[in-house]
């Protein structure tokens, strides 16, 4: 049980770090509004489902 919790926590931490990088880049002006929208769509449609499938393969 603890092993599964650690896997989920690691996945959540990874997603949080990815979102933090995008947020910081957006605030600093490195990414345009259009690019941020596309990255958000990619995160929601590809990365999160792939991470969930990976977690549940235990």
Secondary structure, 3 states (H helix, E strand, C coil): CHHHHHHHHHHHHHHHHHHHHHHHHHHHCCCCHHHHHHHHHHHHHHHHHHHHHHHHCC
